[in-house]
Amino acid sequence: MSRLRHRPAPPQGSNNGKADLAVTASFENNRSGGLWTLPGTSPGLTGSGSKSLSSSDFGLASGSRLGESLLD
């Protein structure tokens, strides 16, 4: 059973055939966690179009350590 009370739409990839990167840090933001996505481009990863999500974006409580487990 998921502990998420609210599921935002997952970050959409760049849909350009290049690999995107998702990075998490479960102890960021006072142990609430964070998730960042960087789109892939022909020359490599870029910060343009990147996304940053926090535990509150998923309806999680403070201290929930978002990103401790990132599964595909």
CYANA upper distance limits for C-alpha pairs under 8 A (distance plus 0.5 A):
  3 ARG  CA     60 LEU  CA      8.33
  4 LEU  CA     58 PHE  CA      6.93
  4 LEU  CA     59 GLY  CA      6.87
  4 LEU  CA     60 LEU  CA      6.81
  5 ARG  CA     58 PHE  CA      7.63
  5 ARG  CA     59 GLY  CA      6.01
  5 ARG  CA     60 LEU  CA      7.56
  6 HIS  CA     58 PHE  CA      5.88
  6 HIS  CA     59 GLY  CA      5.73
  7 ARG  CA     58 PHE  CA      6.04
  7 ARG  CA     59 GLY  CA      8.10
  8 PRO  CA     57 ASP  CA      7.46
  8 PRO  CA     58 PHE  CA      6.67
 11 PRO  CA     37 THR  CA      8.07
 11 PRO  CA     51 LYS  CA      7.91
 13 GLY  CA     20 ASP  CA      6.97
 13 GLY  CA     39 PRO  CA      7.18
 14 SER  CA     18 LYS  CA      8.07
 14 SER  CA     20 ASP  CA      7.71
 14 SER  CA     39 PRO  CA      6.24
 14 SER  CA     40 GLY  CA      7.41
 16 ASN  CA     40 GLY  CA      8.44
 16 ASN  CA     41 THR  CA      7.95
 18 LYS  CA     39 PRO  CA      8.47
 18 LYS  CA     40 GLY  CA      5.56
 18 LYS  CA     41 THR  CA      6.32
 18 LYS  CA     42 SER  CA      7.40
 19 ALA  CA     39 PRO  CA      7.80
 19 ALA  CA     40 GLY  CA      5.64
 19 ALA  CA     41 THR  CA      8.34
 20 ASP  CA     37 THR  CA      7.65
 20 ASP  CA     38 LEU  CA      6.30
 20 ASP  CA     39 PRO  CA      5.05
 20 ASP  CA     40 GLY  CA      5.08
 20 ASP  CA     45 LEU  CA      7.61
 21 LEU  CA     37 THR  CA      6.05
 21 LEU  CA     38 LEU  CA      5.66
 21 LEU  CA     39 PRO  CA      7.00
 21 LEU  CA     40 GLY  CA      7.78
 21 LEU  CA     45 LEU  CA      8.17
 22 ALA  CA     35 LEU  CA      7.42
 22 ALA  CA     36 TRP  CA      6.16
 22 ALA  CA     37 THR  CA      4.91
 22 ALA  CA     38 LEU  CA      7.03
 23 VAL  CA     35 LEU  CA      6.19
 23 VAL  CA     36 TRP  CA      5.70
 23 VAL  CA     37 THR  CA      6.83
 24 THR  CA     33 GLY  CA      7.77
 24 THR  CA     34 GLY  CA      6.11
 24 THR  CA     35 LEU  CA      4.91
 24 THR  CA     36 TRP  CA      6.88
 24 THR  CA     66 LEU  CA      8.13
 24 THR  CA     67 GLY  CA      5.40
 24 THR  CA     68 GLU  CA      7.91
 24 THR  CA     70 LEU  CA      8.16
 25 ALA  CA     33 GLY  CA      6.01
 25 ALA  CA     34 GLY  CA      5.94
 25 ALA  CA     35 LEU  CA      7.18
 25 ALA  CA     65 ARG  CA      8.45
 25 ALA  CA     66 LEU  CA      8.00
 25 ALA  CA     67 GLY  CA      6.40
 25 ALA  CA     68 GLU  CA      7.64
 26 SER  CA     31 ARG  CA      6.60
 26 SER  CA     32 SER  CA      7.09
 26 SER  CA     33 GLY  CA      4.45
 26 SER  CA     34 GLY  CA      6.76
 26 SER  CA     65 ARG  CA      4.88
 26 SER  CA     66 LEU  CA      5.75
 26 SER  CA     67 GLY  CA      5.45
 26 SER  CA     68 GLU  CA      5.48
 27 PHE  CA     31 ARG  CA      4.40
 27 PHE  CA     32 SER  CA      6.82
 27 PHE  CA     33 GLY  CA      5.72
 27 PHE  CA     34 GLY  CA      8.48
 27 PHE  CA     65 ARG  CA      6.50
 28 GLU  CA     32 SER  CA      6.76
 28 GLU  CA     33 GLY  CA      5.17
 28 GLU  CA     34 GLY  CA      6.53
 28 GLU  CA     65 ARG  CA      8.39
 29 ASN  CA     33 GLY  CA      6.38
 29 ASN  CA     34 GLY  CA      7.73
 30 ASN  CA     62 SER  CA      8.42
 30 ASN  CA     63 GLY  CA      7.14
 31 ARG  CA     62 SER  CA      7.94
 31 ARG  CA     63 GLY  CA      5.23
 31 ARG  CA     64 SER  CA      7.26
 31 ARG  CA     65 ARG  CA      5.74
 32 SER  CA     54 SER  CA      7.90
 32 SER  CA     55 SER  CA      6.43
 32 SER  CA     61 ALA  CA      8.03
 32 SER  CA     62 SER  CA      5.61
 32 SER  CA     63 GLY  CA      4.57
 32 SER  CA     64 SER  CA      5.48
 32 SER  CA     65 ARG  CA      5.01
 32 SER  CA     66 LEU  CA      6.53
 33 GLY  CA     54 SER  CA      6.83
 33 GLY  CA     55 SER  CA      6.68
 33 GLY  CA     63 GLY  CA      7.99
 33 GLY  CA     64 SER  CA      7.51
 33 GLY  CA     65 ARG  CA      4.95
 33 GLY  CA     66 LEU  CA      4.80
 33 GLY  CA     67 GLY  CA      6.56
 33 GLY  CA     68 GLU  CA      8.29
 34 GLY  CA     52 SER  CA      7.75
 34 GLY  CA     53 LEU  CA      6.32
 34 GLY  CA     54 SER  CA      5.16
 34 GLY  CA     55 SER  CA      7.04
 34 GLY  CA     65 ARG  CA      8.32
 34 GLY  CA     66 LEU  CA      6.40
 34 GLY  CA     67 GLY  CA      6.90
 35 LEU  CA     52 SER  CA      6.30
 35 LEU  CA     53 LEU  CA      5.61
 35 LEU  CA     54 SER  CA      6.88
 35 LEU  CA     66 LEU  CA      7.97
 35 LEU  CA     67 GLY  CA      6.95
 36 TRP  CA     50 SER  CA      7.60
 36 TRP  CA     51 LYS  CA      6.00
 36 TRP  CA     52 SER  CA      4.98
 36 TRP  CA     53 LEU  CA      6.81
 37 THR  CA     50 SER  CA      5.88
 37 THR  CA     51 LYS  CA      5.65
 37 THR  CA     52 SER  CA      7.16
 38 LEU  CA     45 LEU  CA      6.67
 38 LEU  CA     46 THR  CA      6.46
 38 LEU  CA     47 GLY  CA      6.33
 38 LEU  CA     48 SER  CA      8.26
 38 LEU  CA     49 GLY  CA      7.67
 38 LEU  CA     50 SER  CA      5.20
 38 LEU  CA     51 LYS  CA      7.46
 39 PRO  CA     45 LEU  CA      6.26
 39 PRO  CA     46 THR  CA      6.33
 39 PRO  CA     47 GLY  CA      7.69
 39 PRO  CA     48 SER  CA      8.03
 39 PRO  CA     49 GLY  CA      7.13
 39 PRO  CA     50 SER  CA      6.74
 40 GLY  CA     44 GLY  CA      6.09
 40 GLY  CA     45 LEU  CA      4.90
 40 GLY  CA     46 THR  CA      6.81
 41 THR  CA     45 LEU  CA      6.34
 41 THR  CA     46 THR  CA      7.39
 46 THR  CA     50 SER  CA      7.92
 53 LEU  CA     57 ASP  CA      6.63
 54 SER  CA     58 PHE  CA      7.78
 54 SER  CA     66 LEU  CA      7.83
 55 SER  CA     59 GLY  CA      6.96
 55 SER  CA     60 LEU  CA      5.59
 55 SER  CA     61 ALA  CA      7.44
 55 SER  CA     62 SER  CA      7.68
 55 SER  CA     64 SER  CA      7.53
 55 SER  CA     65 ARG  CA      8.06
 55 SER  CA     66 LEU  CA      6.15
 56 SER  CA     60 LEU  CA      5.85
 56 SER  CA     61 ALA  CA      7.35
 56 SER  CA     62 SER  CA      8.13
 60 LEU  CA     64 SER  CA      6.83
